[in-house]
Amino acid sequence: MTQQALPQQIYDDKNGLTYILNGDYYIPLIEAPQDDRPIGKYGRMRLEYLKEHRPVFYNNLICTSKLHDHLVEVNECCVNMKLRLVAETAQRQGVTEALKASDQLRWVGIMNNIDSSVEEFILSEYVYNR
């Protein structure tokens, strides 16, 4: 009985992955992306959420090499949204530089409250809910 040599590498059209022969098994050839963009605070929080609560989506992102892009996008979206919402909310509540100059403690209290509210909204809508 003659054993047929297996190809060292195969490509699967269904999932777009290349597999390399390792012993008797084919292992997917997945390379870590070479991306220097930091994932930031919200990206790290999103990463932990995906690992814990959305493992199938997390594995899909890893297999398609889109995890880093996803985390960077989430972080950028959250940072931009937070800056915009804090500024809009402060304006709506009448928090001005004049208030900051006249009553610093009150200004800090109001701004901390606004920051906390916006942070809670961003976490629930963008980090823990997609």
C-alpha positions in Angstrom: 0.0 0.0 0.0 1.5 3.3 -1.1 1.0 6.4 1.0 0.2 9.5 -1.0 2.1 12.6 0.0 -0.1 15.4 1.3 0.4 18.9 -0.1 2.3 21.2 2.4 -0.1 24.0 1.9 -3.8 24.2 0.9 -6.2 27.1 0.4 -9.9 27.0 1.5 -12.1 29.1 -0.8 -15.0 29.0 1.7 -13.2 31.0 4.5 -10.3 32.5 2.6 -7.6 30.9 4.8 -4.4 29.1 3.9 -3.5 26.0 5.9 -0.1 24.5 6.4 0.6 20.8 7.0 2.0 20.1 10.5 2.4 16.4 11.1 -0.9 14.8 10.2 -3.0 18.0 10.6 -3.5 21.2 8.7 -3.2 24.4 10.8 -4.5 27.8 9.6 -1.8 30.2 8.6 -2.8 33.3 10.6 -0.4 36.1 11.0 -0.6 38.9 13.6 -1.2 42.3 11.9 1.7 44.7 11.8 -0.2 47.8 13.0 1.3 50.4 15.3 -1.9 52.2 16.1 -2.7 52.0 19.8 -6.0 50.5 20.8 -6.4 52.8 23.8 -8.5 52.6 26.9 -11.8 51.8 25.1 -10.2 49.4 22.8 -8.8 47.4 25.7 -12.2 47.4 27.4 -13.8 46.2 24.2 -11.2 43.5 23.9 -12.0 42.1 27.4 -15.7 42.3 26.7 -15.4 40.4 23.5 -13.3 37.7 25.1 -15.7 37.3 28.0 -19.1 37.7 26.4 -18.8 37.4 22.6 -16.2 34.6 22.0 -17.5 33.7 18.6 -17.3 37.2 17.3 -13.9 37.6 18.9 -12.6 34.4 17.2 -14.1 35.6 13.9 -12.2 38.9 14.2 -9.0 37.0 15.0 -9.3 34.6 12.1 -10.0 37.4 9.6 -7.2 39.6 11.1 -9.7 42.4 11.8 -9.5 42.4 15.6 -6.9 45.2 15.8 -8.8 47.4 13.3 -12.0 46.8 15.2 -10.5 47.8 18.5 -8.8 50.9 17.1 -12.1 52.0 15.4 -14.0 51.5 18.7 -11.5 53.5 20.6 -11.4 56.4 18.1 -15.2 56.5 18.0 -15.5 56.6 21.8 -12.8 59.2 22.2 -14.4 61.5 19.6 -17.9 60.9 20.9 -16.8 61.7 24.5 -15.1 65.0 23.5 -18.2 66.1 21.6 -20.7 65.0 24.2 -18.9 66.6 27.1 -18.6 69.9 25.2 -22.3 69.9 24.1 -23.5 68.9 27.6 -21.4 71.6 29.3 -22.7 74.2 26.9 -26.3 73.1 27.5 -25.9 73.2 31.2 -24.3 76.7 31.1 -20.9 75.7 32.3 -18.6 78.5 31.1 -15.1 79.8 31.6 -16.7 82.6 33.7 -18.0 79.9 36.1 -14.6 78.3 36.2 -13.0 81.6 37.2 -15.6 82.5 39.8 -16.4 79.2 41.4 -13.8 76.5 40.6 -15.2 73.8 43.0 -18.6 74.1 41.5 -17.2 74.0 38.0 -15.1 70.9 38.8 -18.1 69.1 40.3 -20.4 69.8 37.3 -17.7 68.8 34.9 -17.0 65.6 36.8 -20.7 64.8 36.7 -20.9 65.5 33.0 -17.8 63.4 32.4 -19.2 60.4 34.4 -22.5 60.5 32.6 -21.0 60.7 29.2 -18.5 57.9 30.1 -21.4 55.6 31.2 -23.3 56.3 28.0 -20.3 55.6 25.8 -19.5 52.3 27.6 -23.1 51.1 27.3 -23.5 52.1 23.7 -20.2 51.5 22.1 -18.0 49.2 24.2 -20.4 46.7 25.7 -23.3 46.7 23.2 -22.2 45.9 19.6 
